[in-house]
Amino acid sequence: MPMTIESDPSYPAHWEADVVLRDGGTARIRPITTEDAGRLVSFYEQVSDESKYYRFFAPYPRLSDRDVHRFTHHDYVDRVGLAATIGEEFIGTVRYDRIGPDGRPASAPADEAEVAFLVQDAHQGRGVASALLEHIGAVARERGIRRFAAEVLPANTKMIKVFTDVGYQQKRSFEDGSVHLTLDLEPTAESLAVQRAREQRAEARSVQRLLAPGSVAVVGVSRSGAGVGAAALRNLRDSGFHGHLYAVNEAVTRDLLDGVRAYRTVEDIGAPVDLAVIAVPADRVPGAVAACGEHGVQGLVVLSAGYGDSGPAGLARQRELLRQVRSYGMRLIGPNAYGVINTAPEVELNASLTPAPMPVRGRTGLFTQSGAIGIALLSALLRRGEGLSSFVSAGNRADVSGNDILQYWYEDEATDVALMYLETLGNPRKFTRLARRTAAVKPVVVAKGGRHTPAGHVVPGTRLSEDTVSALLRQAGVIRVDTVTELVDVGLLLASQPLPAGPRIAILGNSESLGVLTYDACLAQGLRPLPPLDLTTAASPEDFRTALAAALASDDCDSVIVTAIPWVSEHALADDLADALREAVAEAPGKPVAVVHVELAELVRALSATRGPADRPPTRPGTDAAGIPAALTSTGTGTGAPDPDRIPSYPAAERAVKAVAEAVRYGQWRRALADAGQVPEYEDIDEAGAAAQLAGLLADVDDGAVLTLADWDARELLARYGIRVLPTLPAPSPDAAVRAAAVLGYPVALKTTAPHLRHRADLGGVRLDLTNEAELRRSYEELTDALGKPAELQPVVQPMVPRGVDTVVRSVIDPAAGAVLSFGLAGVASELLGDTAHRLVPATDADAAALIRSIRAAPLLFGWRGSDPVDTPALEETLLRLSRLVDDHPEVIGVTLEPVVVAVEGVSALSATVRVAHPPARGDLGPRTLPSY
């Protein structure tokens, strides 16, 4: 086995990482150790003579003992080697050697290194070298190396392309018959874009291999036909899967199980298997995984339970399962998964516990972590006539997560709307990044559970309020809903209707009361409803058609909500009304339409009639188990364009209006993308100095510990980013206060800093505008007489600043939301009312402007009741500089500037608290890596 930190304390275990390669398979990247000699020799023997020639510039059939020693002995500082492995086998290696200006071996402070790669021929073209370059570059930066130098033969075009495509700033020259490349390892916008594009393609491909396999084996199919494995096999068979299907049962005695070719083991299948569905008890899963890995299976869906869902022992078993799966280069959905569905006509995969027939083809993708919620959502969508493009229920989400599915849906032309039920965001920074990119081209609707985390539960909680989490997700373009019912309601509207151009809502129908309820619901959602048009209870279908067509053609509204109650002769008019609504929408497409109905099952049936007998019969015709009618839908066009035959309906005005309101807000976000702003560059920022200061401060701090910086360290760090914190001098006695005032210059402020009085001006712990020594001494005496002894009060003296509006600026790393920038006014009222706004880091200039305007007390900054407007541009700059600090240095886990006085001209931060800690070994800005749980 490879070396560990226990056997060698210098071994950098945090460099180990699992990565997804270009073809969707996985590999593990880790440091090469002294125990890898045999693996290295075996690897080199499998490399072609041509590849060896390209590596060593001469015929080099075998490695000498000296070579093997050199390539396996590293100090992990000046000489480093990394290997890409699958199982115990090397498939690629990379190494760097630090060199000085003369090109000879050197140590720090030399900041250049020679780098060289070698990839097994059988694995070339999979992106192994690109992944290794990302990781060796991150290692080099960590060790103080700023440039890579490489010598490449001109004929080695593949390796030249690896270097030139990475996006780093580089120089290229031709010397002594070889191409000399120098790469600056400082990440650039281009290198980050290249890295993320490769990540997207690789992760999307890995999911595509799971959802569109050419062959599937179900492991654990009982001979009796009972059990989970047999059910999964039947569902695959009966749903019409287009690939090869195999059943596996170690005790099978006949050629067929349920009409499917049966084998004792996966190894006995004399053909490739792309996907294996494992449904055996947890203690037998490792054997099944090993058999699949040895056979070359690409991915697994593990239905078996008994892992993270069953306590600490199960969680340990789950981690070992993930390690085993990745050692074979496979990806895993589960364990404790409900399964996957792909309705593509060329695939028709139902590798789930959903009985056949599987959902019809649609334009909606669905992801859930919970199997129970997955069942509920599938049932709700199917009852309401909505088809699916794909469905993934990831169970314990040990490997494939919502982030992977977003990567797939982003480029999946068959998916127009993404619906997700999440209990945790996993890597929150990556999730919001991927969600923002996906939401720019298609809606992402999320219902998030795990709000109130029980003690001992595996889902991490958040320190932010639910409103704050929703606001942060909305900033990323995510439509956050509260319940799975709302998830379906909003998804139905977005899947069938165009986005509204604005918040103006026309309401029409044959019930004045239902129209008024809809009007009130619109106001509650912040929409701008027009007065309801009452067609009266005598309205005919033609009246509905005329009114709807007029509303859709009008320039006065952006959406239309139709309300309908039953006629006395409902059966006679339902078909005509359905046709009338469709005709009106067809005449004037371009605006969304939703229907609010009361017990109109026959109308629903009429609008859904094109689905025919394939629909599953609900509890009573046209309703679900609760008596709620299905959606007003037909099979649709399947093109992703709005379909006049598909009009979603809702049994309550509030539900319809909520769906329309979410579509309105999402449309506004999409339009605002054109002016999303930029993260500004400030020439006076000392990023390198801040990094060096943080490294020194954390040198003696243990991993996991948090250090609150001393005032002078905090001021120095913030000053490196252009944030000036007012000097503060201690005043343990009246004489000390006088001396401090002499240093700072009058007028001064005297304030207490005791924890129970800090930022509590309402308790009388602050004296302002003290212009001379007499006033200072008198105020000092008043403070100590009223509040306590100086040792308790911890008084300080500060220079006075221009009066203005007191605000609070914060940034914190939240476990569920990532890096967050917060703003509010200082004072008890703002705290009591929770009047604080938040944005994700890094914030753009547009974000900062919106942030200070989004609190309810914002008018105080802009001249409320005749006061002078304060310097909001300077305030925005302070927010942006703090955002840059936290974004550039993950060691900074919390900053509070309180108060920040915003005057008519300029801002003044009166105090600062900064907390730092060692950052995670790998972040979203590091090299590509799969999470480990």
DRENMARTI-33751 format. One record per residue (C-alpha): y, x, z; residue in three letters. Coordinates in steps of 0.1 Angstrom, whole numbers, plus 5000, padded with zeros to 4 digits. Each point is the difference from the previous one (the first is absolute). Layout:
YXZALA/...
***
This chain:
500050005000MET/503650114994PRO/501950175028MET/501949795025THR/502950065024ILE/497550025028GLU/498250304985SER/503250174987ASP/503349905018PRO/502050134970SER/498249764976TYR/502749754987PRO/498149685002ALA/503149804991HIS/499750144965TRP/496849804994GLU/500649694979ALA/498149754978ASP/501649934966VAL/499549764971VAL/499550184967LEU/501249894966ARG/496849814991ASP/500049815033GLY/497450215018GLY/500850195032THR/499750365012ALA/500850185032ARG/502450295001ILE/499650245029ARG/500650375009PRO/497450254988ILE/498450185030THR/497650295006THR/497149765000GLU/500649904964ASP/498550324983ALA/496949824988GLY/502049704987ARG/502450234982LEU/497350194982VAL/498249684990SER/503349864987PHE/500850314980TYR/496650004984GLU/500649654986GLN/503450104984VAL/499850084963SER/500750354987ASP/503149884983GLU/501549865032SER/499150335018LYS/501850194973TYR/503149785003TYR/499950065038ARG/499550385000PHE/501450104965PHE/496750174992ALA/496249934999PRO/499049945036TYR/496449875002PRO/499650015037ARG/501950065033LEU/499450335018SER/499450015038ASP/503650135003ARG/501349704980ASP/498149755021VAL/501350165032HIS/503650004987ARG/499849644988PHE/498549875033THR/502050205026HIS/503649875005HIS/502650025027ASP/501449664990TYR/503550144998VAL/500350274974ASP/496649944983ARG/498849644997VAL/497149844979GLY/499349634996LEU/497049844985ALA/499549654985ALA/496549895010THR/497749714994ILE/497450005027GLY/499250375007GLU/500850114965GLU/503150174988PHE/501549854969ILE/503250194999GLY/501950285019THR/503650125003VAL/501450295020ARG/503350175006TYR/500850355011ASP/503550085013ARG/501850274981ILE/503150205004GLY/502750084974PRO/497850284986ASP/497149764994GLY/497850165027ARG/498549825030PRO/502649925027ALA/500749805031SER/502949785011ALA/502950004994PRO/498850054964ALA/500149654985ASP/498150034967GLU/496249974994ALA/497650044971GLU/497949694994VAL/496849964979ALA/497649714994PHE/496449964988LEU/498449664993VAL/496449934991GLN/499849914964ASP/498149685007ALA/503049885021HIS/502850124978GLN/502349714988GLY/499649815033ARG/503350135014GLY/498350245025VAL/502550284992ALA/503049775003SER/498849885034ALA/499350365012LEU/503550114988LEU/501749725021GLU/498150105031HIS/500350384997ILE/503749954993GLY/500449805033ALA/498050275019VAL/502250274985ALA/503249835010ARG/498649965035GLU/499550385001ARG/503550084988GLY/499150064963ILE/502649874976ARG/498750114966ARG/496750034982PHE/499450264972ALA/497149964976ALA/498650204971GLU/498249784974VAL/498550104966LEU/501849824971PRO/496749844989ALA/499549845034ASN/502149704990THR/498549775026LYS/501150225029MET/503450054985ILE/500449624998LYS/499049975037VAL/502950225009PHE/502649874976THR/499249635007ASP/500450025038VAL/503749944999GLY/501250315020TYR/502950214988GLN/498450294981GLN/500650304979LYS/497750114972ARG/499750334981SER/497550194979PHE/499050345014GLU/497250254991ASP/498049744981GLY/500249725026SER/502249725010VAL/501950075032HIS/501049685019LEU/502249985031THR/500149675019LEU/502649915026ASP/498149805026LEU/502949805013GLU/499149644992PRO/502249844974THR/500649644990ALA/497950084969GLU/497150165019SER/499949705024LEU/500049764971ALA/497250194983VAL/498050005032GLN/500449635006ARG/499249924964ALA/496850195003ARG/499249835033GLU/500649664984GLN/497850064970ARG/497250155021ALA/499949745027GLU/500349724974ALA/497150154981ARG/497950025032SER/500549635006VAL/499449914964GLN/496650175002ARG/499249785030LEU/501149684983LEU/498650064965ALA/496650175004PRO/497550024971GLY/497149975025SER/499549875035VAL/497250055025ALA/499749785031VAL/498350195028VAL/498449795026GLY/498749694981VAL/497449825020SER/496849894984ARG/500449655015SER/503349944984GLY/501849965033ALA/502750225014GLY/503350164989VAL/498450234974GLY/498249724982ALA/503149795000ALA/502150284985ALA/497350054973LEU/500049634991ARG/503749994998ASN/500150294977LEU/497249864978ARG/501349644999ASP/503650104993SER/498950154967GLY/500650375007PHE/500150184966HIS/498550335012GLY/496650115012HIS/498949865033LEU/497350145023TYR/498549905033ALA/498950255026VAL/497549945028ASN/497950285014GLU/497049765006ALA/500249824966VAL/496649954984THR/501049834968ARG/502150084970ASP/502549715005LEU/502049865029LEU/501849684992ASP/499550084964GLY/501750345003VAL/498250334994ARG/499050145034ALA/499450355013TYR/499050165033ARG/502950255000THR/503150074980VAL/498450324989GLU/497349804982ASP/502549844977ILE/499750194968GLY/503649944989ALA/503550075013PRO/501449775028VAL/503749975002ASP/500349775031LEU/497749945029ALA/500349705023VAL/498450105033ILE/498749725023ALA/497750175025VAL/500350045037PRO/502550265011ALA/497450255012ASP/498550004965ARG/503350034981VAL/500150395002PRO/496750024981GLY/501249754974ALA/503350194996VAL/498150334995ALA/497749854974ALA/503049864981CYS/501950335002GLY/497050204987GLU/499649754971HIS/503750054990GLY/501249655010VAL/503849984996GLN/500949755027GLY/498749795029LEU/500649655014VAL/498550005035VAL/499549655013LEU/498350125031SER/501749955034ALA/499750195032GLY/502850264994TYR/503650005012GLY/499549635006ASP/497650075029SER/501850245023GLY/500350385005PRO/496550084990ALA/500349804968GLY/503450174992LEU/498350345003ALA/497249874977ARG/502749884975GLN/501750345000ARG/496750174993GLU/499349754972LEU/503350084983LEU/499350385003ARG/496649954984GLN/501349784972VAL/502850244991ARG/497750305001SER/498449854969TYR/503349934982GLY/499649635004MET/502549735011ARG/499249735025LEU/501049645005ILE/499149895036GLY/498050025021PRO/499849655012ASN/501549894966ALA/499749664985TYR/499950154965GLY/501950034967VAL/500549774970ILE/501350074965ASN/500349704977THR/500750214968ALA/497949834973PRO/498550344990GLU/498950065036VAL/499549685021GLU/499250195031LEU/499349805032ASN/498850275025ALA/501049785029SER/498649735023LEU/501849734980THR/497449784985PRO/499949954962ALA/501849884980PRO/502650265008MET/503849924997PRO/501349934966VAL/502150254981ARG/503650015013GLY/503050225003ARG/500050055038THR/498550305018GLY/498949955037LEU/499450265026PHE/499049945036THR/498850225029GLN/498349715018SER/497049844985GLY/500649675018ALA/503649994986ILE/498650094966GLY/497749705000ILE/502949775011ALA/502350134973LEU/497449984972LEU/499349645010SER/503649915001ALA/500850154966LEU/497049854984LEU/500749655015ARG/503550024986ARG/498850104965GLY/501250365000GLU/497850274983GLY/499850365009LEU/500150334981SER/498350195028SER/499149975037PHE/499350285025VAL/499149945037SER/499950345015ALA/498749925034GLY/500550295024ASN/501950184972ARG/498550345008ALA/500950134965ASP/501449774973VAL/503149835014SER/502849784989GLY/501950314987ASN/497150074976ASP/500049644987ILE/503850014995LEU/499550314979GLN/497549814979TYR/502049684997TRP/503150194990TYR/498650084966GLU/497549714997ASP/501249784972GLU/497749725012ALA/501949965033THR/503449845002ASP/500249925037VAL/498650215029ALA/499049815032LEU/499050215031MET/498949925035TYR/500550315021LEU/499450075037GLU/501650344998THR/502050194974LEU/497850315003GLY/502450274987ASN/503249795003PRO/502250244981ARG/497650014971LYS/499549635001PHE/503749924997THR/500450264972ARG/497149854980LEU/501149645008ALA/503550074989ARG/498850154967ARG/497549714994THR/502549735010ALA/502450134973ALA/497649874974VAL/498049725017LYS/500349815033PRO/498250145031VAL/499549735027VAL/498750115034VAL/498849815030ALA/499850255029LYS/497849955030GLY/499850225031GLY/503549895013ARG/499049995036HIS/497450275005THR/497549935029PRO/499350295023ALA/497450234985GLY/500249854965HIS/499750244971VAL/503149874982VAL/503150205010PRO/503049805012GLY/503650044992THR/503150055021ARG/502049794976LEU/500549635000SER/498349784975GLU/503449924984ASP/500650374996THR/496650074985VAL/500649724975SER/503450144991ALA/498650344994LEU/497249864978LEU/502549794982ARG/502150324993GLN/496950134982ALA/499849694980GLY/497149855019VAL/500049625005ILE/498949985037ARG/498649675011VAL/498749885034ASP/496849824992THR/497150004975VAL/501149654990THR/503450144990GLU/498350294982LEU/498349754978VAL/503049774996ASP/502350294989VAL/497350154978GLY/499449684981LEU/503749974991LEU/500450364990LEU/496850004979ALA/501149704979SER/503849985000GLN/502950224988PRO/502250175026LEU/503149795009PRO/503350144989ALA/501749905032GLY/499949785032PRO/501249674985ARG/497349735003ILE/499949664982ALA/498049735018ILE/498849684983LEU/497449745007GLY/499149655008ASN/500550025038SER/503550035016GLU/498550105033SER/497750274986LEU/503050134980GLY/502150035032VAL/497250185017LEU/499950254971THR/503850045001TYR/499950085037ASP/497250254995ALA/502050174973CYS/503050055023LEU/497750135027ALA/498850274976GLN/503550104989GLY/499849844966LEU/502749804983ARG/498549664993PRO/501849744978LEU/500249645012PRO/496549854995PRO/499749774970LEU/498249685011ASP/498149844971LEU/499049725023THR/496549885006THR/500049814967ALA/500350324980ALA/497650034971SER/498550334987PRO/502549994972GLU/502849995026ASP/498550315016PHE/499850184967ARG/503649924991THR/501350105034ALA/498050325001LEU/500950104965ALA/503749955007ALA/499850215032ALA/498250284982LEU/502650004972ALA/502949995024SER/502050325008ASP/500649875036ASP/496650085014CYS/497550295000ASP/496849815012SER/498849645003VAL/497949845027ILE/498549664990VAL/499149765028THR/497549724994ALA/498449735021ILE/497349764988PRO/500649694980TRP/498249685007VAL/497950054968SER/499550385005GLU/496950024978HIS/501849854970ALA/503050245001LEU/498650335012ALA/498950134966ASP/503349904984ASP/502150175027LEU/498050324997ALA/500650004963ASP/503749925005ALA/500650295024LEU/498250244976ARG/502049884970GLU/503350055018ALA/499150355011VAL/498950084964ALA/503349874986GLU/502150235022ALA/498050295014PRO/501550285020GLY/500549855034LYS/497449965027PRO/498849655009VAL/498249895031ALA/498749665010VAL/500049855035VAL/497649705002HIS/498749765025VAL/496449904995GLU/499950014962LEU/496550124995ALA/499749834967GLU/503250184987LEU/498550335011VAL/496749914982ARG/501949924969ALA/501950324999LEU/496850195008SER/497849814976ALA/499650294975THR/498050195026ARG/497249754995GLY/496849975021PRO/499950375008ALA/502349945029ASP/498349995033ARG/500249655014PRO/502249985031PRO/499349785030THR/501549704982ARG/501249994964PRO/503150224996GLY/500350115036THR/498850275023ASP/498249965033ALA/503449915017ALA/500849744973GLY/502650224983ILE/500149964962PRO/499350304977ALA/502650174978ALA/501549844970LEU/498450264976THR/498050044969SER/498050314988THR/503250154986GLY/500550244971THR/498650315016GLY/502950204985THR/502050065031GLY/502949804986ALA/501349685017PRO/497849714990ASP/501449644996PRO/496649865009ASP/500150165035ARG/502349845025ILE/499250085037PRO/500149725024SER/500349985038TYR/499249735026PRO/503250075020ALA/503650064990ALA/500350305023GLU/497150184983ARG/501349954965ALA/503550115010VAL/498750305019LYS/498150114968ALA/503149954978VAL/502250185025ALA/497750305001GLU/500150014962ALA/503849985001VAL/500350305024ARG/497550204980TYR/501949934968GLY/503250125017GLN/498250325011TRP/498850064964ARG/503549964986ARG/501450235027ALA/497650284989LEU/502450074972ALA/502550125026ASP/497650145026ALA/502350305008GLY/499150365005GLN/499250235029VAL/503150225000PRO/500050375000GLU/502450175025TYR/500850374992GLU/500850085037ASP/496549905013ILE/498250305014ASP/496449894995GLU/498550355004ALA/501950065032GLY/498949675014ALA/496450084992ALA/500250345017ALA/501749855031GLN/497349735003LEU/497250264996ALA/501550205028GLY/500449705023LEU/496549894994LEU/498450345003ALA/498849945036ASP/499549634997VAL/496449875000ASP/498749784972ASP/500549635009GLY/502850085025ALA/503649884994VAL/503050215008LEU/503449855007THR/502650264990LEU/502750135023ALA/503549884991ASP/501050324984TRP/496850034979ASP/500549644989ALA/503650064990ARG/499150324981GLU/497249834981LEU/502149704990LEU/502950234991ALA/497850164974ARG/499949664982TYR/503849955004GLY/499749765030ILE/502550125026ARG/499449885036VAL/503050025023LEU/499850295024PRO/499149905036THR/500650215031LEU/498449935034PRO/502249905029ALA/498050035032PRO/503350025020SER/503749904996PRO/500950374995ASP/497350044973ALA/501349694983ALA/503550155000VAL/498750334985ARG/498149804973ALA/503149814991ALA/501950324997ALA/497450134975VAL/499849684980LEU/503749915001GLY/501649685013TYR/499649704996PRO/496449995012VAL/497449745010ALA/498050025032LEU/496649835000LYS/496749985019THR/496850114983THR/497549885026ALA/497149814983PRO/500849685017HIS/503750024990LEU/499750164966ARG/501649794972HIS/501049745026ARG/503849994998ALA/499849655014ASP/498950155034LEU/503350205002GLY/498550344994GLY/502650114974VAL/503750095004ARG/501950054968LEU/503450164989ASP/500450225030LEU/503150204990THR/500550245029ASN/498350165030GLU/501249745025ALA/498649714980GLU/496750194996LEU/499650075037ARG/500949645010ARG/497549864975SER/497350245013TYR/500649885035GLU/499949634989GLU/496750064982LEU/498350175029THR/501349755025ASP/498849714980ALA/496750124985LEU/498650295021GLY/500050375005LYS/500650244971PRO/496450125001ALA/498949644994GLU/502649924973LEU/499850334980GLN/503649974988PRO/501150174968VAL/503450054982VAL/500649944963GLN/503150024978PRO/501449674990MET/499449874965VAL/501949744980PRO/499149655011ARG/497849794978GLY/496849804999VAL/497250145021ASP/496750004981THR/496450145005VAL/498250204973VAL/496350075005ARG/497050134981SER/496549985013VAL/496450054987ILE/498349675005ASP/496149995000PRO/499949704977ALA/503050044978ALA/500650384997GLY/503550165002ALA/502649745006VAL/503850025001LEU/501749745023SER/503649895005PHE/501849765023GLY/503149965022LEU/500050155035ALA/500049775029GLY/497949755020VAL/500749714976ALA/498450174970SER/497050115021GLU/499549655014LEU/500249844966LEU/498050274982GLY/502850044975ASP/498750324985THR/499250074963ALA/497450254987HIS/499250184968ARG/497250234989LEU/500650374998VAL/501150164977PRO/502949764997ALA/502149994968THR/503849954999ASP/499449644991ALA/497749965030ASP/502650155024ALA/502749764987ALA/497749705003ALA/498850115035LEU/503449995017ILE/500849674983ARG/496749835009SER/500649965038ILE/501549675012ARG/502950195017ALA/500950194968ALA/503449824996PRO/501350215029LEU/499850304977LEU/502049834972PHE/503249875017GLY/498849705020TRP/502949785013ARG/502750234985GLY/498750335015SER/500150314978ASP/496950074980PRO/498250315012VAL/498750294979ASP/496749864988THR/499650274973PRO/499950275027ALA/497549785020LEU/497849974969GLU/500150384996GLU/498950055036THR/497149774994LEU/499050184968LEU/500250345016ARG/497849895028LEU/497549854975SER/499950344982ARG/499350185033LEU/497149785009VAL/498650004965ASP/500350384995ASP/498550085034HIS/497149795012PRO/500250195033GLU/503049785009VAL/498349685013ILE/503049845016GLY/503850025000VAL/502549785018THR/503850034994LEU/501749785026GLU/502749924999PRO/501350084965VAL/503749905001VAL/501149894965VAL/503850034998ALA/502449914973VAL/499550354988GLU/496850195008GLY/497149965023VAL/499250175033SER/496550035015ALA/500550025038LEU/496450085010SER/496750074984ALA/496450005011THR/497550174977VAL/496250005005ARG/497750244981VAL/496350074997ALA/497650184978HIS/499649794968PRO/496749874987PRO/498250274980ALA/500349804968ARG/502749754992GLY/500849784970ASP/502150284986LEU/497250265002GLY/497250054975PRO/497849724989ARG/497449925027THR/497849705010LEU/500549885035PRO/497450065027SER/499449765028TYR/
***
